Amino acid sequence: MRIITSMGLGALLLALAACSVPPLKVYAYPAWNFSISLRSAPTVTQQPATATGGPAGGIKVESNAAGRDFLVSVADGSASGKSDDEILSQFPQFLAKGGTLTSQTYVATGAVTGRDVLIDRQGQETQRVRIFISHKRLYEISAQSSLGPQDPEVNTFLDSFQLTGG
């Protein structure tokens, strides 16, 4: 009987270990001055700057796993004539197009302050977004989860965002 119990316990522990959550890994993007922690490798898309006045250069870092969508989008805003405060005031409304901006609070990463907003869209999970501006770059850190905007993984992802370098 002890052998069966020990074998059953061993099988249970092995099954639990197989279901464990992968560890967080830091992904750094020195050219864009940020790092983020994710549990799986992200998809990275570079947006080149155009000389014809088109979209500014930027980068998108995306991870979709386990009912969670995480995104960091960075845009070069050096051509904008708006102040950082104007952008931080207007950008949440721009993001909420087609939805409702339900919450907006101040947040910081290091010495840089920004906004933490919630956006509701019909038929979609609530989107939680943090927005920062540093050195003429607009950083949008966005998360959606089937468990809602206060999912601990959403908080972990958003809190892991760090501005680095100059």
C-alpha positions as CSV (number, residue, x, y, z in Angstrom):
1,M,0.0,0.0,0.0
2,R,2.9,2.4,0.8
3,I,4.4,1.8,-2.7
4,I,1.1,2.7,-4.4
5,T,0.7,5.8,-2.3
6,S,4.3,6.9,-2.9
7,M,3.9,6.3,-6.6
8,G,0.6,8.2,-6.7
9,L,2.2,11.1,-4.8
10,G,5.2,11.1,-7.2
11,A,2.9,11.1,-10.2
12,L,0.9,14.0,-8.8
13,L,4.0,16.1,-8.1
14,L,5.3,15.4,-11.6
15,A,1.9,16.5,-13.1
16,L,2.0,19.7,-11.0
17,A,5.5,20.5,-12.1
18,A,4.5,20.0,-15.7
19,C,1.7,22.5,-15.3
20,S,3.9,25.2,-13.6
21,V,4.0,28.6,-15.1
22,P,7.1,29.4,-17.1
23,P,9.5,31.8,-15.4
24,L,9.6,35.5,-16.4
25,K,12.4,36.5,-18.7
26,V,13.6,40.1,-19.2
27,Y,13.6,41.2,-22.9
28,A,15.7,44.4,-23.4
29,Y,15.5,46.7,-26.3
30,P,18.4,49.1,-25.8
31,A,17.8,50.9,-29.1
32,W,14.4,51.9,-27.8
33,N,15.5,52.4,-24.2
34,F,13.2,49.9,-22.5
35,S,12.9,46.4,-21.1
36,I,9.9,44.2,-20.3
37,S,9.4,40.8,-18.6
38,L,7.4,38.1,-20.3
39,R,6.9,34.3,-19.9
40,S,7.4,33.5,-23.6
41,A,9.3,35.0,-26.4
42,P,7.5,38.0,-28.0
43,T,7.0,38.8,-31.6
44,V,8.9,42.0,-32.6
45,T,7.9,44.3,-35.4
46,Q,10.0,47.3,-36.4
47,Q,8.3,50.3,-38.0
48,P,10.9,52.2,-40.0
49,A,10.7,56.0,-40.2
50,T,9.8,57.4,-43.6
51,A,11.2,60.5,-45.2
52,T,7.9,61.4,-46.8
53,G,6.2,62.5,-43.6
54,G,4.5,59.1,-43.0
55,P,4.4,57.2,-39.7
56,A,7.3,57.8,-37.4
57,G,9.7,55.0,-36.7
58,G,8.8,52.6,-33.9
59,I,8.7,49.1,-32.6
60,K,6.0,46.7,-31.4
61,V,6.7,43.9,-29.0
62,E,3.7,41.5,-28.6
63,S,3.0,38.3,-26.6
64,N,-0.2,36.4,-26.8
65,A,-0.6,33.3,-24.5
66,A,-3.0,31.8,-22.0
67,G,-5.8,34.2,-22.8
68,R,-3.6,37.2,-22.3
69,D,-2.5,39.8,-24.9
70,F,0.5,41.9,-24.0
71,L,1.9,44.7,-26.1
72,V,4.6,47.4,-25.9
73,S,4.5,49.9,-28.7
74,V,7.0,52.7,-29.0
75,A,6.7,55.6,-31.5
76,D,9.3,58.3,-32.2
77,G,7.5,61.6,-31.5
78,S,10.4,63.9,-32.3
79,A,8.5,65.5,-35.2
80,S,5.5,66.3,-33.0
81,G,4.9,69.9,-32.1
82,K,2.9,68.9,-29.0
83,S,4.3,69.0,-25.5
84,D,4.5,65.9,-23.4
85,D,1.6,67.0,-21.2
86,E,-0.6,67.6,-24.3
87,I,0.2,64.2,-25.6
88,L,-0.4,62.5,-22.2
89,S,-3.8,64.4,-21.9
90,Q,-5.0,63.6,-25.5
91,F,-3.6,60.1,-26.2
92,P,-6.0,58.2,-23.9
93,Q,-9.0,59.6,-25.8
94,F,-7.3,58.6,-29.1
95,L,-6.7,55.0,-27.7
96,A,-10.4,54.8,-26.6
97,K,-11.8,55.4,-30.0
98,G,-14.6,53.0,-30.6
99,G,-14.8,52.3,-26.8
100,T,-15.2,54.0,-23.5
101,L,-12.4,55.4,-21.4
102,T,-13.5,54.2,-17.9
103,S,-10.6,55.1,-15.7
104,Q,-7.5,57.3,-15.8
105,T,-4.8,57.6,-13.1
106,Y,-1.3,58.8,-12.8
107,V,1.5,56.2,-12.8
108,A,5.3,56.3,-12.8
109,T,8.2,54.3,-14.0
110,G,11.3,55.6,-12.3
111,A,11.3,59.4,-12.6
112,V,9.0,59.4,-15.6
113,T,5.3,59.9,-14.9
114,G,2.5,58.8,-17.2
115,R,-1.1,57.5,-17.3
116,D,-2.7,54.2,-16.5
117,V,-6.1,53.9,-18.3
118,L,-8.9,51.4,-18.7
119,I,-10.7,51.1,-22.0
120,D,-13.9,49.1,-22.5
121,R,-15.1,48.0,-25.9
122,Q,-18.2,45.9,-26.6
123,G,-17.4,42.3,-27.1
124,Q,-13.8,42.6,-25.9
125,E,-11.9,42.2,-22.6
126,T,-11.2,45.5,-20.8
127,Q,-7.9,46.9,-22.0
128,R,-5.4,48.3,-19.5
129,V,-2.8,50.7,-20.9
130,R,0.1,52.6,-19.5
131,I,1.4,55.6,-21.4
132,F,4.8,57.3,-20.9
133,I,6.8,59.8,-22.8
134,S,10.6,59.9,-22.5
135,H,13.1,61.6,-24.8
136,K,10.5,62.3,-27.5
137,R,9.3,58.7,-27.6
138,L,5.7,57.6,-26.8
139,Y,5.6,54.3,-24.9
140,E,2.3,52.4,-24.8
141,I,2.2,49.3,-22.6
142,S,-1.1,47.5,-23.1
143,A,-2.6,44.3,-21.6
144,Q,-5.9,42.4,-22.0
145,S,-6.7,39.3,-20.1
146,S,-9.7,36.9,-20.0
147,L,-9.4,37.2,-16.2
148,G,-9.9,41.0,-16.3
149,P,-7.7,44.1,-15.9
150,Q,-6.6,43.2,-12.4
151,D,-5.3,39.8,-13.3
152,P,-2.0,39.4,-11.4
153,E,-0.2,38.6,-14.7
154,V,-1.4,41.9,-16.1
155,N,0.0,43.7,-13.1
156,T,3.2,41.8,-13.3
157,F,3.6,42.6,-17.0
158,L,2.8,46.3,-16.6
159,D,5.0,46.7,-13.5
160,S,7.9,45.0,-15.3
161,F,8.2,47.8,-17.9
162,Q,11.4,49.8,-17.3
163,L,12.9,52.7,-19.2
164,T,16.6,52.2,-19.6
165,G,19.5,54.3,-20.8
166,G,19.2,57.7,-22.3
